[in-house]
Every structure is written in structure tokens, then in C-alpha cells.
Amino acid sequence: MRKKGSVTVFLTLILSLLLSLICASIESVRMASARTQILNGMDIGLYSLFGQYDKELLTDYDLFALDGSRGGGQLDLAAVCDELEAYMNPVLKQNSQKLTLCQSGLTGYRLLTDQKGEAFYQQIVGYMQETLGSQGIQLLLGRMSERQEKTAQADQSANQAQSKGSIDRYDSEMNQASEKSQQAAEEAARNQEQGGEEFGSGDTQIVPQAPPAKNPITIMKRIMKRGVLELVLPGGNGLSTKEIEKGTLVSGRGLQQGMEMPDGMTVENSYTSEVLFQQYLMEHLGSYAEPSSAGLAYQMEYVFGGKDSDEDNLKAVASKLLFIREGVNFACLMADNVKRSEAQALATAIASGFLVPPAAVIIEAALILCWAFAESVLDVRELFAGGRIPLVKSSGDWQISLENLPDLMEGLDSMRRNDEKGMSYKDYLQVLVLTVSKEKKVMRAMDMIENTIREKGRKNFCMDSCIVALEAFADVKENKKKDFQVIRQYCYE
């Protein structure tokens, strides 16, 4: 038995609406799938692109950066875009979406050297924060703050000692004393002649005079004129003769600039970040204590001095160390009543020998300055020999006596002493570098990294070709109908 069926107009309309809804849902899912696939393609492209970070920068310096020059020295953004597309296309061709990459490009990128190296600086600070942890950072800050404060006081003491001009005043006083002594001798001779004529040729009693006291100031003045490296470098320690051409490095040439990104970058100027950056430099750059095998040997000294050669940079550090130690030792002598009494007694004896007792005050000041200088030479020489010297000395830490000042050159290595509780050369160097401005430190540090990598074989390597952040866009056509545009960012953190 056959049954007849029928569809009403109302049901037909309902079915049409349901069919349209189903088709729209299917199309919406397909579009969402296409958008997801395009986003995945862009993300995978960026991840793969930035996965080609410079391995030498990471291995030697714990820095993430993409060499945007592909070894050529100059940014090749077209090659970067081509590579991004090469990573995207296989993802877009998956499934049956028929996605076609029409074009891509960069809407922003940040280089390691942008904003005077701020990206370089902040990446290092972030690395040190993760490495040290909060407790390590606090210990480091406490140690550096104390050393910096005491070094600043020593620097001030040295400036005060030098501003008194004791040595210069000593010269003028001695010249005046010599003239007065000669005048007194001539007057005494005239009086003797007149007395002989008036009283006849009676016997003249000659009063014996004590021999003049040994004056170490003249010898110390000659020693002070010697080259600083001659005084402080221990015998047998080789001196690096390496040089660089600053005009070819980051701080000396015109740098390539990135394209501003929407997120921007806030400048970091805190004391904590400065100390962390400094600690990083001490761990990754060479110094006189641990010379670098490539590039300049004394890289931390370059960060401080900024000169073209290892010798000049080491001389700048040695001169500053000698100046600071002289301030510390001068203040120590002024606070030591026993040593001041010794200097005063010798000054009085010297002044009496010149027949000008009032000059004793000036001679005493010059003696103390010479004594502080001699002790400082021994201090710095011990530091360069790998020993340790206390930042502030007590009487028992003193190395050279006032009587031994004339024998300083013969006792450069026999008189100096190591103090295990003191500061090493690297400790002093770290405090010195803290006085250099952030901009100079950052630029000079990049100089050293760039120069070292070049000397290891990559002659065209440039820090200003290293990309650390990127924003890219892509236009994709779906099934030759629908156009999609996607913009994504990626950065090393």
C-alpha cells in the first residue's frame, strides 16, 4: 500500500533557513580554520627565523640575536623576508584550504645597538637577574656599594693631597733655603774676617756640625717621573701590544638603525641594573688578570680607558689605581701619630741641615706625600702580581718605612706583601669601571664583543646588523577569493 507525502510551504522555508545556517556555519568554520592556519604559519615562520640565532653570541656571551646581514655586514631585510616566507609556505599548503601567500614585509624591527645599545644592555641585565637570583643580587649590591663608597673617599683624599702642591712648594722652599744658607755663610765669613782684624790672630774654635740628614725627597721626585707601568708591572710579566681601529667598531662608526616598533623600549637607569651589567662584563670580557685570547687582551681596561691599544688602556687603569691608593695611604699616614712623628722628626733634621727651620712644615708635608706614593707603588705592583691589598690600611699593614724610601726601586718586589683579606686587581677594576658612564660602557663593551668575533674569523660581523625583535605582516589569499592580513611580533627576552 503506497503512502503519499507532502511538504508544506512553511516547512520548505524552515528547511531553507536551516540549510543556509548549516552552510554559513561550515563556511565560518572553514574561515576560522584558514585564519588559524595563517596565524600558525606566521608564528612558525617567526619562531623558525629567530631559531637561527647567532650561535657564537650565545655560546661566548649568552646573548640572543639574529644576524640580519647573513654574514655580509649590512642588513639584508629582503633576505630576512624571503626566509620568513620560506618557513610559512609549507604550513599554508597543509590541508585543503588553498592558501596563497601574496606578499609579506616588516613593519618594525629592533637592532642590538638601537637607542645607544639599550637592547643589548637590557638583555644582559635580564640574563644576570635570572642567573644570580634575588639573594645573589643583594649580596652583590652590598659589596659593590661599600667598595664604591670607600673608593670615592680615597679619590677625594688623593685630590686633596695633590691640591696642596706639597712637592712644588717643597722645591720653592728649598731654593729659598739654599739662598738664605748661602747668604748666612757669606755673612759669617765676613764677620770672621772682621773679628780677625780687630782682635788679632787668636785661635779660632771650630764647632763641629752634625752631618745633614739623608733627604729621600729628591730621590722620590726622580722615581715619580718614571713611567707608571715601569713602576707597577712585576718583572717577567709580558705586556700585550695589541691595537684596534676604533673607527671600524661600534663606538666609532655610523650605525644602522632599526625601524620603530609599537611597543617601544623604556630606558633602564637603575643602580641595580648598572651593577649587574658590570658583573656581566667582568665575567665575559678579558682583563690583565685574565687576558682574552682574541681581540684586545685587556678588554675591561678598554671599557675603562677607551684607548686604541692594550698598553694605553693598562696605563690608564694603573695611573688611576696609583692615584686612589695614594689617597688611601695619605689619609692613613695623616691619621697615624707615630708615622707623623717620624716624618716630623726627619723634616726638622732636613730643615736644620739647610739652616731654615721654618721650612720643616713644608718638608714634612712633602715627606708624607712621598711616603704615601712609595707605599702606593708597592700596593699596585702587588695587585698586578695577582695579590690582594686592603682597601683601607692599618698601621700593621704598612710595607715601607720612611728610612727605606730611597731604596724603593731595589725593593719593589721584596717589600710588598699580600693580604688575603684584601681586594684583588679585578675587584679594584670593577669599582673603577663603575665610574664610567653607562653610554660609554655599553658602546665599549659592544666594541670588544664585535672585535673579538671578527678576529675569530667572521671579518664582516657587525653588532648593528643583529636583530633582537621583529614585527612582520603577511597578505594571504584563501581559495583565490578571500584576502587575509596578519601582523605578528617576536622578540628575544
VENRACOR-V933520 format. One record per residue. N is the residue number from 1. RES is the residue in one small letter. OMEGA is omega in whole degrees, -180 to 180 (999 if undefined). NEAR is the number of other C-alpha atoms within 10 Angstrom. Layout:
BEGIN
{{N & RES & OMEGA & NEAR} {N & RES & OMEGA & NEAR}}
END
This chain:
BEGIN
{{1 & m & -178 & 2} {2 & r & 177 & 4} {3 & k & 178 & 4} {4 & k & 177 & 4} {5 & g & 179 & 5} {6 & s & 178 & 6} {7 & v & -178 & 7} {8 & t & 178 & 8} {9 & v & -180 & 9} {10 & f & 180 & 9} {11 & l & 178 & 11} {12 & t & 179 & 11} {13 & l & 179 & 11} {14 & i & 180 & 12} {15 & l & 178 & 12} {16 & s & 179 & 12} {17 & l & 179 & 12} {18 & l & 179 & 12} {19 & l & 178 & 12} {20 & s & 179 & 12} {21 & l & -180 & 12} {22 & i & 180 & 12} {23 & c & 178 & 12} {24 & a & 179 & 12} {25 & s & 179 & 12} {26 & i & -180 & 12} {27 & e & 179 & 12} {28 & s & 178 & 12} {29 & v & -180 & 12} {30 & r & 178 & 13} {31 & m & 178 & 16} {32 & a & 178 & 12} {33 & s & 180 & 14} {34 & a & 179 & 23} {35 & r & 179 & 18} {36 & t & 180 & 12} {37 & q & 179 & 20} {38 & i & 178 & 27} {39 & l & 177 & 20} {40 & n & 179 & 15} {41 & g & 179 & 23} {42 & m & 180 & 27} {43 & d & 180 & 19} {44 & i & 177 & 16} {45 & g & 179 & 22} {46 & l & 179 & 23} {47 & y & -179 & 15} {48 & s & 179 & 16} {49 & l & -178 & 19} {50 & f & 174 & 22} {51 & g & 177 & 12} {52 & q & 179 & 12} {53 & y & 180 & 20} {54 & d & -174 & 17} {55 & k & -180 & 15} {56 & e & 177 & 14} {57 & l & -179 & 17} {58 & l & -176 & 12} {59 & t & -174 & 10} {60 & d & -172 & 12} {61 & y & 178 & 16} {62 & d & 180 & 16} {63 & l & 175 & 21} {64 & f & 176 & 26} {65 & a & 178 & 26} {66 & l & 179 & 24} {67 & d & -177 & 28} {68 & g & 179 & 25} {69 & s & -176 & 20} {70 & r & 177 & 17} {71 & g & -176 & 15} {72 & g & 179 & 15} {73 & g & 179 & 18} {74 & q & -180 & 17} {75 & l & 177 & 21} {76 & d & -175 & 15} {77 & l & 177 & 15} {78 & a & 178 & 12} {79 & a & 178 & 13} {80 & v & 178 & 19} {81 & c & 179 & 19} {82 & d & -180 & 14} {83 & e & 177 & 15} {84 & l & 178 & 25} {85 & e & -180 & 22} {86 & a & 178 & 14} {87 & y & -178 & 20} {88 & m & -172 & 24} {89 & n & 180 & 17} {90 & p & 179 & 11} {91 & v & -179 & 18} {92 & l & -178 & 23} {93 & k & 178 & 15} {94 & q & -179 & 12} {95 & n & -176 & 11} {96 & s & -176 & 9} {97 & q & -177 & 16} {98 & k & 180 & 13} {99 & l & -179 & 24} {100 & t & 178 & 17} {101 & l & -178 & 19} {102 & c & 179 & 13} {103 & q & 176 & 14} {104 & s & 180 & 19} {105 & g & -179 & 18} {106 & l & 177 & 18} {107 & t & 177 & 16} {108 & g & 174 & 16} {109 & y & -178 & 22} {110 & r & 180 & 24} {111 & l & -178 & 26} {112 & l & -176 & 27} {113 & t & -177 & 26} {114 & d & -180 & 21} {115 & q & 178 & 16} {116 & k & 176 & 17} {117 & g & -177 & 21} {118 & e & 179 & 21} {119 & a & 176 & 24} {120 & f & -178 & 23} {121 & y & -175 & 25} {122 & q & 177 & 18} {123 & q & 178 & 19} {124 & i & 179 & 23} {125 & v & 178 & 22} {126 & g & 178 & 14} {127 & y & -179 & 16} {128 & m & 178 & 20} {129 & q & 179 & 17} {130 & e & -177 & 10} {131 & t & -174 & 11} {132 & l & -174 & 14} {133 & g & -175 & 10} {134 & s & -179 & 11} {135 & q & 178 & 9} {136 & g & 179 & 12} {137 & i & -180 & 19} {138 & q & 178 & 13} {139 & l & 180 & 11} {140 & l & -180 & 16} {141 & l & 180 & 16} {142 & g & -179 & 10} {143 & r & -177 & 11} {144 & m & -180 & 17} {145 & s & 180 & 14} {146 & e & -179 & 10} {147 & r & -179 & 18} {148 & q & -180 & 17} {149 & e & -179 & 12} {150 & k & 178 & 15} {151 & t & 177 & 22} {152 & a & 177 & 16} {153 & q & 178 & 16} {154 & a & 179 & 23} {155 & d & 178 & 20} {156 & q & 178 & 15} {157 & s & 179 & 21} {158 & a & 178 & 22} {159 & n & 179 & 15} {160 & q & 180 & 14} {161 & a & -180 & 18} {162 & q & -177 & 15} {163 & s & 179 & 9} {164 & k & 177 & 12} {165 & g & -174 & 14} {166 & s & -177 & 20} {167 & i & 179 & 20} {168 & d & 179 & 12} {169 & r & 178 & 16} {170 & y & -180 & 21} {171 & d & -178 & 16} {172 & s & 179 & 12} {173 & e & 180 & 18} {174 & m & 176 & 18} {175 & n & 177 & 12} {176 & q & 179 & 15} {177 & a & 180 & 20} {178 & s & 179 & 15} {179 & e & -180 & 13} {180 & k & 179 & 15} {181 & s & 179 & 16} {182 & q & 178 & 14} {183 & q & 180 & 12} {184 & a & 179 & 13} {185 & a & 180 & 12} {186 & e & 180 & 12} {187 & e & 178 & 12} {188 & a & 178 & 12} {189 & a & 178 & 12} {190 & r & 179 & 12} {191 & n & -180 & 11} {192 & q & 178 & 12} {193 & e & 179 & 11} {194 & q & 179 & 12} {195 & g & 179 & 13} {196 & g & 180 & 14} {197 & e & -174 & 9} {198 & e & -174 & 8} {199 & f & 178 & 8} {200 & g & -174 & 9} {201 & s & 177 & 9} {202 & g & 179 & 8} {203 & d & 179 & 7} {204 & t & -180 & 8} {205 & q & -180 & 6} {206 & i & 180 & 6} {207 & v & -179 & 6} {208 & p & 179 & 6} {209 & q & 178 & 7} {210 & a & 178 & 9} {211 & p & -179 & 8} {212 & p & 179 & 12} {213 & a & 179 & 15} {214 & k & -175 & 13} {215 & n & -178 & 19} {216 & p & -172 & 19} {217 & i & -179 & 21} {218 & t & 179 & 13} {219 & i & -179 & 14} {220 & m & 177 & 21} {221 & k & 178 & 12} {222 & r & 179 & 9} {223 & i & -180 & 18} {224 & m & -179 & 14} {225 & k & 178 & 8} {226 & r & 177 & 10} {227 & g & -175 & 11} {228 & v & -180 & 17} {229 & l & 177 & 18} {230 & e & -178 & 11} {231 & l & -168 & 20} {232 & v & -180 & 24} {233 & l & 179 & 20} {234 & p & 179 & 18} {235 & g & 179 & 12} {236 & g & 178 & 6} {237 & n & -179 & 9} {238 & g & 180 & 8} {239 & l & -180 & 14} {240 & s & 179 & 15} {241 & t & -178 & 11} {242 & k & 178 & 14} {243 & e & 176 & 15} {244 & i & 172 & 16} {245 & e & -175 & 11} {246 & k & -179 & 17} {247 & g & 180 & 11} {248 & t & -176 & 14} {249 & l & -172 & 21} {250 & v & -175 & 25} {251 & s & -174 & 19} {252 & g & -177 & 13} {253 & r & 174 & 10} {254 & g & -173 & 11} {255 & l & 171 & 16} {256 & q & -177 & 14} {257 & q & 176 & 16} {258 & g & 177 & 21} {259 & m & -173 & 14} {260 & e & 179 & 15} {261 & m & -176 & 15} {262 & p & -176 & 11} {263 & d & 179 & 7} {264 & g & 179 & 8} {265 & m & 179 & 14} {266 & t & -179 & 10} {267 & v & -180 & 11} {268 & e & -177 & 14} {269 & n & -177 & 9} {270 & s & 178 & 8} {271 & y & 180 & 12} {272 & t & -180 & 16} {273 & s & 179 & 19} {274 & e & 179 & 18} {275 & v & 179 & 21} {276 & l & 178 & 22} {277 & f & 180 & 24} {278 & q & 179 & 21} {279 & q & 177 & 17} {280 & y & -179 & 17} {281 & l & 180 & 21} {282 & m & -178 & 18} {283 & e & -172 & 9} {284 & h & 180 & 16} {285 & l & 180 & 23} {286 & g & 177 & 22} {287 & s & 178 & 21} {288 & y & -180 & 20} {289 & a & 179 & 15} {290 & e & -175 & 12} {291 & p & 176 & 16} {292 & s & -179 & 17} {293 & s & 180 & 12} {294 & a & -175 & 17} {295 & g & 174 & 22} {296 & l & 180 & 27} {297 & a & -176 & 27} {298 & y & -173 & 26} {299 & q & 177 & 31} {300 & m & 175 & 31} {301 & e & 176 & 29} {302 & y & 178 & 28} {303 & v & 178 & 24} {304 & f & -172 & 24} {305 & g & 180 & 21} {306 & g & -180 & 21} {307 & k & -176 & 19} {308 & d & -175 & 16} {309 & s & 177 & 22} {310 & d & -177 & 25} {311 & e & -179 & 19} {312 & d & 179 & 18} {313 & n & 178 & 21} {314 & l & 179 & 25} {315 & k & 179 & 20} {316 & a & 179 & 19} {317 & v & -179 & 21} {318 & a & 180 & 24} {319 & s & 180 & 17} {320 & k & 178 & 15} {321 & l & 180 & 23} {322 & l & 179 & 23} {323 & f & -179 & 21} {324 & i & 180 & 26} {325 & r & 178 & 28} {326 & e & 177 & 30} {327 & g & 179 & 28} {328 & v & -176 & 24} {329 & n & 177 & 28} {330 & f & 179 & 25} {331 & a & 179 & 21} {332 & c & 179 & 18} {333 & l & -179 & 22} {334 & m & -179 & 15} {335 & a & -177 & 13} {336 & d & -177 & 13} {337 & n & -179 & 11} {338 & v & -179 & 12} {339 & k & 177 & 18} {340 & r & 177 & 17} {341 & s & 177 & 12} {342 & e & 180 & 17} {343 & a & -180 & 23} {344 & q & 180 & 19} {345 & a & 180 & 14} {346 & l & 179 & 22} {347 & a & 179 & 25} {348 & t & 179 & 21} {349 & a & 179 & 20} {350 & i & 180 & 22} {351 & a & 178 & 24} {352 & s & 178 & 17} {353 & g & 178 & 19} {354 & f & 179 & 20} {355 & l & 178 & 16} {356 & v & -179 & 18} {357 & p & -180 & 15} {358 & p & -180 & 13} {359 & a & -176 & 21} {360 & a & -179 & 22} {361 & v & 180 & 16} {362 & i & 180 & 21} {363 & i & 178 & 27} {364 & e & 179 & 24} {365 & a & 179 & 23} {366 & a & 178 & 23} {367 & l & -180 & 27} {368 & i & 179 & 26} {369 & l & 178 & 26} {370 & c & 180 & 26} {371 & w & 178 & 26} {372 & a & 179 & 22} {373 & f & -179 & 23} {374 & a & 178 & 28} {375 & e & -180 & 26} {376 & s & 177 & 26} {377 & v & 179 & 26} {378 & l & 179 & 27} {379 & d & -176 & 28} {380 & v & 177 & 29} {381 & r & 177 & 26} {382 & e & 178 & 25} {383 & l & -180 & 27} {384 & f & 177 & 20} {385 & a & 179 & 19} {386 & g & 180 & 15} {387 & g & -180 & 19} {388 & r & -179 & 23} {389 & i & 177 & 24} {390 & p & -179 & 15} {391 & l & 176 & 18} {392 & v & -174 & 15} {393 & k & 168 & 15} {394 & s & -179 & 12} {395 & s & -179 & 12} {396 & g & -180 & 6} {397 & d & -174 & 13} {398 & w & -172 & 16} {399 & q & -174 & 15} {400 & i & 179 & 20} {401 & s & -180 & 14} {402 & l & -179 & 16} {403 & e & -177 & 14} {404 & n & -180 & 14} {405 & l & -180 & 21} {406 & p & -178 & 18} {407 & d & -176 & 13} {408 & l & -175 & 21} {409 & m & 179 & 14} {410 & e & -176 & 10} {411 & g & -177 & 14} {412 & l & -179 & 22} {413 & d & -179 & 16} {414 & s & -177 & 10} {415 & m & -174 & 16} {416 & r & -177 & 21} {417 & r & 178 & 18} {418 & n & 176 & 17} {419 & d & -175 & 13} {420 & e & -180 & 11} {421 & k & -177 & 10} {422 & g & 180 & 14} {423 & m & 179 & 16} {424 & s & 177 & 24} {425 & y & -179 & 21} {426 & k & 177 & 19} {427 & d & 178 & 15} {428 & y & -179 & 20} {429 & l & 180 & 20} {430 & q & 178 & 22} {431 & v & 180 & 20} {432 & l & -177 & 20} {433 & v & 177 & 21} {434 & l & -179 & 18} {435 & t & 180 & 12} {436 & v & -178 & 14} {437 & s & -178 & 11} {438 & k & -177 & 19} {439 & e & -180 & 15} {440 & k & -180 & 16} {441 & k & -177 & 25} {442 & v & -178 & 23} {443 & m & -179 & 22} {444 & r & 176 & 24} {445 & a & 177 & 25} {446 & m & 174 & 24} {447 & d & -175 & 25} {448 & m & 179 & 25} {449 & i & -180 & 23} {450 & e & -179 & 23} {451 & n & -179 & 25} {452 & t & -180 & 22} {453 & i & 177 & 20} {454 & r & -178 & 16} {455 & e & 177 & 14} {456 & k & 174 & 12} {457 & g & -179 & 9} {458 & r & -170 & 15} {459 & k & -177 & 15} {460 & n & -177 & 14} {461 & f & 179 & 22} {462 & c & 179 & 30} {463 & m & -179 & 25} {464 & d & 170 & 26} {465 & s & -177 & 27} {466 & c & -178 & 25} {467 & i & 178 & 27} {468 & v & 178 & 26} {469 & a & -174 & 21} {470 & l & 170 & 22} {471 & e & -175 & 20} {472 & a & 175 & 19} {473 & f & 177 & 18} {474 & a & 173 & 22} {475 & d & -176 & 16} {476 & v & 178 & 22} {477 & k & -179 & 19} {478 & e & 177 & 18} {479 & n & 178 & 13} {480 & k & -178 & 10} {481 & k & -173 & 7} {482 & k & 177 & 10} {483 & d & 176 & 14} {484 & f & 172 & 17} {485 & q & -179 & 16} {486 & v & 177 & 14} {487 & i & -179 & 16} {488 & r & 178 & 15} {489 & q & 172 & 19} {490 & y & 176 & 16} {491 & c & 173 & 16} {492 & y & 180 & 15} {493 & e & 999 & 13}}
END
